[in-house]
Amino acid sequence: MIPRYSRPEMVSVWEPANRFRIWFEIESHACDAQAKLGIIPQKAAESVRTYGDKPYTPERIARIDAIEQTTKHDVIAFTTELAEHIGEDARFVHQGMTSSDVLDTCLAVQLTQASDILLRDIDALLDALKTRALEHRLTVCMGRSHGIHAEPVTMGLKFAGFHAEFQRARARLLRARDNIATCAISGAVGTFANIDPFVEEYVAEKLGLKPEPLSTQVIPRDRHAEYFATLGVIASSIERIATEIRHLQRTELREAEEFFSEGQKGSSAMPHKRNPILTENLTGLARLVRGYVIPAMENVALWHERDISHSSVERMIAPDATITLDFALARLTSVVRNLVIYPEAIERNLNQMGGLIFSQRILLALTQAGVSREDAYALVQRNAMKVWQGNGDLLSILKQDKDITTHIPETDLIKLFDLGYHTRHVDTIFRRVFGDKII
């Protein structure tokens, strides 16, 4: 992922220094387990840790890369360079193991590290959404279906709905993290023929993983498919919020707006422009993260006990998907925290349609007064269409319709145009989202 959309902590998860450090830990812990079994000398395991446990400096990484130019094999290049530090006891490194034992276990560690960063990102976003939801709990605004005025909601309910969605996102990511955190140290084709299952159990415990119940020569890729699918769903939730903000910022609505900082420019040609560039960017980044889901699913069907058609895919999508999502979550959190709300515009839009937003209340009142639903619908729609055509407001027109006032006295009719009616259960919804003590 390009630096423009990268943050250092997540990038570091995928840096060669971290990858080689994890590889070393896997190999060293495996040697410790082999020594406990009496398969290799205890002194050899100690030598691996003593002489191999050195920082993966740019010089060491360059040396590994240089060896790989000859071996054309990254794990062999790694163990060859490691042997240069360990000496004779290096012959006990990688005993009974295959490259995928190192690569797959390392990827599991990296994805759990990435998950922990993403979970912190989601927590920060949840905090921002909760703050804005409480701030605008009773800021009544226009609810829209199909992009058309429907009935009143509150701006706080919008934020609360997003909060509930990201609570689910957090739970999904926790499940995906748990499911991906498996270790495979089972040797060629996964039969443990050349390595004791204890080694896998030992390494898994040391790395905070679980042993894979049955690996072939690789960890089954349905786990990875689920993981990247989870990231794709989270990206879609990001886009949902971004799209809502983009719509609310349109000139015709202008109910909310991304913060526009001092000195910021909106257009190279039009000095007046203030564009929703951050949420447009988030929409694009969400497309990228979702784009990584299909390759992850196609990786599930490998040949027999394994091939490496998945390898090139994962070397790209694992860092790119997690780095992109990390950046997007952080950007969205900033957008939400700094989002500007315009109450005057919200009120103007509420009143724009001359009271049509109360049509359902009139319909229900007529049915309560004994009118059939079909007749009541026709009566309200007949008057509503006059408002659509610009012939007045709904309340005034209804007052002049004897078919309406016969069933609903004028004093009762006026009461049906009360915004408070639409907010009477807001606190109930908030308690469902945030808990009983929030209000």
C-alpha positions in Angstrom: 0.0 0.0 0.0 1.3 3.5 -0.9 2.4 5.7 2.0 -0.5 8.1 1.4 -2.9 5.6 2.8 -0.6 3.9 5.4 0.0 4.4 9.1 3.3 3.3 10.7 2.1 0.9 13.3 0.2 -1.3 10.9 2.9 -1.0 8.2 5.4 -2.3 10.8 3.4 -5.6 11.1 4.3 -6.4 7.5 7.9 -5.1 7.5 10.6 -7.8 6.8 12.1 -7.1 10.3 8.9 -8.2 12.0 8.3 -11.2 9.6 11.9 -12.5 10.1 11.6 -12.0 13.9 8.4 -14.2 13.9 10.2 -16.8 11.8 13.0 -16.9 14.2 10.7 -17.3 17.2 8.9 -20.2 15.4 12.2 -21.9 14.7 13.7 -21.3 18.1 10.6 -22.5 20.0 10.5 -25.5 17.8 14.1 -26.3 18.8 13.2 -25.9 22.4 10.3 -28.4 22.0 12.6 -30.8 20.1 15.1 -30.6 23.0 12.4 -31.3 25.6 11.6 -34.4 23.6 15.3 -35.4 23.5 15.4 -35.2 19.7 18.0 -32.6 19.6 20.6 -31.6 22.3 19.5 -29.0 24.8 22.8 -27.2 24.1 21.8 -26.9 20.4 18.4 -25.3 21.3 20.2 -22.9 23.6 22.7 -22.0 20.9 19.9 -21.2 18.5 18.4 -18.7 21.0 21.8 -17.3 22.2 23.4 -16.7 18.8 20.4 -16.3 16.6 18.4 -13.8 18.7 19.7 -10.6 17.1 17.8 -7.7 15.6 16.9 -8.0 12.0 18.8 -5.0 10.9 18.8 -3.7 7.3 22.1 -5.4 6.9 20.7 -8.8 8.0 17.7 -8.4 5.8 19.9 -7.5 2.8 22.0 -10.6 3.4 18.8 -12.8 3.4 17.7 -11.1 0.2 21.1 -11.7 -1.4 21.0 -15.4 -0.5 17.5 -15.7 -1.9 18.8 -14.5 -5.2 20.7 -17.8 -5.4 18.3 -20.2 -3.6 15.1 -18.8 -5.1 13.6 -19.9 -1.8 12.8 -17.4 1.0 12.8 -19.8 4.0 16.0 -21.5 2.9 17.6 -18.1 2.5 16.4 -17.2 6.1 17.8 -20.4 7.7 21.1 -20.1 5.7 21.6 -16.6 7.1 20.6 -17.8 10.6 23.2 -20.6 10.4 25.9 -18.0 9.8 25.2 -16.7 13.3 24.6 -20.0 15.1 27.3 -22.2 13.6 27.4 -26.0 13.8 24.3 -26.3 15.9 22.3 -24.7 13.1 21.9 -28.2 11.6 19.2 -28.8 14.2 17.1 -25.8 13.0 13.9 -26.7 11.0 14.1 -30.4 12.0 11.1 -32.2 10.5 9.5 -29.0 9.4 8.4 -27.7 6.0 8.4 -24.1 4.8 4.7 -23.7 5.2 5.0 -24.5 8.9 7.0 -21.3 9.2 5.1 -19.2 6.6 1.5 -20.1 7.7 2.2 -19.8 11.4 3.9 -16.5 10.8 0.9 -15.2 8.8 -1.4 -16.2 11.6 0.7 -14.2 14.1 0.8 -11.2 11.7 -3.0 -11.3 11.1 -3.6 -11.4 14.9 -1.2 -8.4 15.4 -3.1 -6.6 12.6 -6.4 -7.5 14.2 -5.4 -6.0 17.5 -4.6 -2.7 15.8 -7.9 -2.8 13.9 -9.8 -3.5 17.1 -8.3 -0.4 18.7 -9.3 1.5 15.6 -12.9 0.3 15.9 -13.0 1.2 19.6 -11.9 4.8 18.8 -14.6 5.0 16.1 -17.2 3.6 18.6 -16.3 6.3 21.1 -16.6 9.1 18.5 -20.0 7.7 17.3 -21.3 7.5 20.8 -20.2 11.1 21.6 -22.0 12.5 18.5 -25.1 10.3 19.1 -25.6 11.6 22.6 -24.9 15.2 21.5 -27.6 15.0 18.8 -30.0 12.5 20.5 -33.0 14.8 20.0 -31.8 16.9 17.0 -34.8 16.1 14.9 -34.0 15.8 11.2 -35.6 14.5 8.0 -35.7 10.8 7.5 -35.5 9.7 3.9 -36.3 6.5 2.0 -35.4 6.2 -1.6 -33.8 9.6 -1.1 -37.3 11.1 -0.6 -38.6 12.8 2.6 -40.3 10.1 4.7 -40.8 10.8 8.4 -38.7 12.6 11.1 -35.8 10.8 12.8 -33.0 12.4 14.8 -29.4 13.0 13.9 -28.5 11.1 17.1 -30.3 8.0 15.8 -28.2 8.0 12.7 -25.0 8.0 14.8 -26.5 5.4 17.2 -27.3 3.2 14.3 -23.7 3.4 13.0 -22.5 2.6 16.5 -24.6 -0.5 16.7 -23.3 -1.6 13.3 -19.7 -1.2 14.5 -20.4 -3.1 17.7 -21.3 -5.9 15.3 -18.2 -5.3 13.3 -16.0 -5.5 16.4 -17.7 -8.8 17.4 -17.1 -10.2 13.9 -13.4 -9.2 13.9 -12.9 -10.8 17.3 -14.4 -14.0 15.9 -12.2 -13.8 12.8 -9.1 -13.1 14.9 -9.8 -16.2 17.0 -10.4 -18.3 13.9 -7.2 -17.2 12.1 -5.0 -17.6 15.2 -3.9 -21.2 14.5 -0.4 -22.8 14.3 0.7 -25.5 11.9 4.0 -27.3 12.6 3.0 -30.7 11.1 5.7 -31.2 8.5 5.4 -32.2 4.8 1.7 -33.0 3.9 0.7 -32.5 7.6 1.1 -36.0 8.9 3.6 -35.3 11.7 5.7 -38.2 10.2 8.9 -36.3 10.8 8.0 -34.1 13.8 6.1 -34.8 17.0 2.7 -33.1 17.5 4.1 -31.8 20.8 6.3 -29.4 18.9 3.2 -27.8 17.3 1.4 -27.5 20.7 4.5 -26.0 22.3 5.1 -23.4 19.5 1.4 -22.5 19.5 1.3 -21.8 23.2 4.5 -19.7 23.0 3.0 -17.6 20.2 -0.5 -17.2 21.6 -2.0 -19.5 18.9 -4.0 -22.7 18.9 -2.8 -25.8 17.1 -4.5 -26.3 13.7 -6.7 -29.5 14.2 -5.8 -30.8 10.7 -3.4 -29.1 8.4 -2.4 -30.6 5.1 0.8 -28.9 4.2 -0.9 -25.6 4.9 -3.5 -24.2 7.2 -6.9 -24.6 5.4 -7.7 -21.4 3.6 -11.3 -21.2 4.6 -10.0 -19.5 7.7 -8.3 -16.8 5.7 -11.3 -16.4 3.5 -13.5 -15.7 6.5 -10.9 -13.2 7.8 -10.7 -11.1 4.7 -14.5 -11.4 4.2 -14.8 -9.8 7.7 -12.6 -7.0 6.7 -14.7 -6.5 3.6 -17.9 -6.2 5.7 -16.2 -3.7 7.9 -15.2 -1.7 4.9 -18.8 -1.7 3.7 -19.9 -0.3 7.0 -17.3 2.4 6.6 -18.7 3.2 3.2 -22.3 3.3 4.6 -21.3 6.1 7.0 -19.3 7.9 4.3 -22.1 7.8 1.9 -24.6 9.2 4.4 -22.2 12.1 5.1 -21.7 12.8 1.4 -25.4 13.0 0.9 -26.0 15.2 3.9 -23.3 17.6 2.6 -24.9 18.1 -0.8 -25.7 21.8 -1.4 -29.4 21.0 -1.6 -29.3 19.6 1.9 -26.2 21.0 3.7 -27.3 19.4 7.0 -23.8 18.2 7.8 -20.3 18.9 6.4 -16.8 17.6 6.8 -14.7 20.0 8.7 -13.0 22.5 6.4 -9.8 23.8 7.9 -8.1 27.2 7.6 -6.3 27.4 4.3 -7.9 24.3 2.8 -8.9 24.5 -0.9 -11.9 22.8 -2.4 -11.2 23.2 -6.1 -8.4 24.4 -8.3 -11.0 26.2 -10.5 -13.9 27.2 -8.2 -12.8 29.0 -5.0 -16.2 28.6 -3.4 -16.1 24.8 -3.3 -16.1 22.7 -0.1 -16.2 19.1 -1.2 -16.6 15.9 0.9 -13.2 14.7 -0.2 -12.5 12.6 2.9 -15.7 10.5 2.7 -15.3 10.2 -1.0 -11.8 8.8 -0.3 -13.3 6.4 2.2 -15.7 5.1 -0.4 -12.8 4.4 -2.7 -10.8 2.7 0.0 -13.8 0.5 0.9 -13.9 -0.7 -2.7 -10.3 -1.8 -2.4 -10.7 -3.8 0.8 -13.8 -5.5 -0.6 -11.8 -6.3 -3.8 -9.4 -8.4 -1.7 -12.2 -10.7 -0.6 -12.7 -12.7 -3.8 -9.0 -13.6 -4.2 -9.1 -14.9 -0.6 -12.1 -17.0 -1.3 -10.5 -18.4 -4.5 -7.5 -19.4 -2.4 -9.6 -22.0 -0.5 -9.5 -24.6 -3.3 -5.8 -25.6 -3.5 -4.6 -28.8 -5.2 -4.5 -31.9 -3.0 -2.4 -31.3 0.2 -1.4 -27.9 -1.1 0.0 -25.8 -4.0 1.3 -22.2 -3.8 -1.3 -20.4 -5.9 -2.4 -18.8 -2.7 1.0 -17.5 -1.7 1.4 -14.6 -4.2 -2.2 -13.5 -3.4 -1.7 -13.4 0.3 1.7 -11.6 0.1 -0.2 -8.7 -1.4 -3.7 -8.7 0.1 -2.7 -9.3 3.7 -0.7 -6.1 4.1 -2.8 -4.1 1.7 -6.2 -5.0 3.2 -5.1 -4.4 6.8 -3.1 -1.3 6.1 -6.0 0.2 4.0 -8.6 -0.7 6.6 -6.5 0.7 9.4 -6.1 4.0 7.6 -9.8 4.1 6.7 -11.0 3.5 10.2 -8.7 6.3 11.6 -9.9 8.7 8.9 -13.5 8.0 9.5 -13.1 8.5 13.3 -11.6 11.9 12.6 -14.4 12.8 10.2 -17.1 11.8 12.7 -15.4 13.7 15.6 -15.1 16.9 13.5 -18.3 16.7 11.5 -20.1 20.0 11.4 -23.9 19.9 11.9 -26.2 22.7 10.6 -29.4 22.9 12.7 -30.9 25.7 10.6 -30.6 23.6 7.4 -32.0 20.6 9.2 -35.1 22.6 10.3 -35.5 24.1 6.9 -35.5 20.7 5.3 -38.0 19.4 7.8 -40.5 22.2 6.8 -39.7 22.0 3.1 -42.7 19.7 2.2 -45.5 21.6 3.9 -46.2 19.0 6.5 -46.4 16.0 4.2 -44.1 14.1 6.6 -47.1 13.7 9.0 -49.3 11.9 6.4 -49.1 8.5 8.1 -50.4 10.0 11.4 -53.4 11.3 9.6 -53.9 7.9 7.9 -53.8 6.1 11.3 -56.1 8.6 13.0 -58.7 8.1 10.3 -58.5 4.3 10.7 -58.9 4.8 14.5 -62.0 6.9 13.8 -63.6 4.1 11.9 -62.5 4.7 8.3 -61.3 1.7 6.3 -57.6 1.7 5.6 -58.1 1.9 1.9 -60.5 4.8 2.1 -58.3 6.6 4.6 -55.2 6.2 2.4 -57.2 7.6 -0.6 -58.4 10.6 1.5 -54.9 11.5 2.7 -53.2 10.9 -0.6 -55.8 13.1 -2.4 -54.9 16.0 -0.1 -51.1 15.2 -0.1 -51.0 15.5 -3.9 -52.3 19.0 -3.7 -49.3 19.9 -1.5 -46.9 18.2 -3.9 -48.4 20.4 -6.7 -47.6 23.5 -4.6 -51.2 24.4 -3.5 -50.6 24.9 0.2 -49.5 23.1 3.3 -51.1 19.8 4.4 -52.7 21.0 7.6 -54.5 23.9 5.9 -55.7 21.7 3.1 -56.9 19.0 5.5 -58.9 21.6 7.5 -60.8 22.4 4.3 -61.7 18.8 3.6 -65.0 17.8 5.2 -64.3 14.2 4.5 -61.4 14.6 6.9 -62.8 16.9 9.5 -66.0 14.8 9.8 -63.8 12.1 11.4 -61.0 14.3 13.0 -61.9 17.6 14.6 -59.7 20.5 13.8 -58.2 20.7 17.3 -57.3 17.0 17.1 -55.9 17.5 13.6 -53.5 20.1 14.8 -52.1 17.8 17.4 -51.2 15.2 14.8 -48.6 17.6 13.4 -46.3 17.3 16.5 -42.6 16.5 16.0 -42.4 15.2 19.5 -44.5 12.2 18.5 -41.6 11.0 16.4 -39.0 11.2 19.1 -41.0 9.6 22.0 -39.1 6.3 21.8 -35.6 7.6 21.0 -34.5 6.9 24.6 -35.7 3.3 24.3 -33.6 2.8 21.2 -30.6 4.5 22.8 -30.8 2.1 25.8 -30.9 -0.8 23.4 -27.7 0.4 21.7 -25.7 1.9 24.6 -27.2 0.2 27.7 -29.6 1.2 30.4 -27.3 3.7 32.1 -26.7 5.9 29.1 -29.8 8.2 29.4 
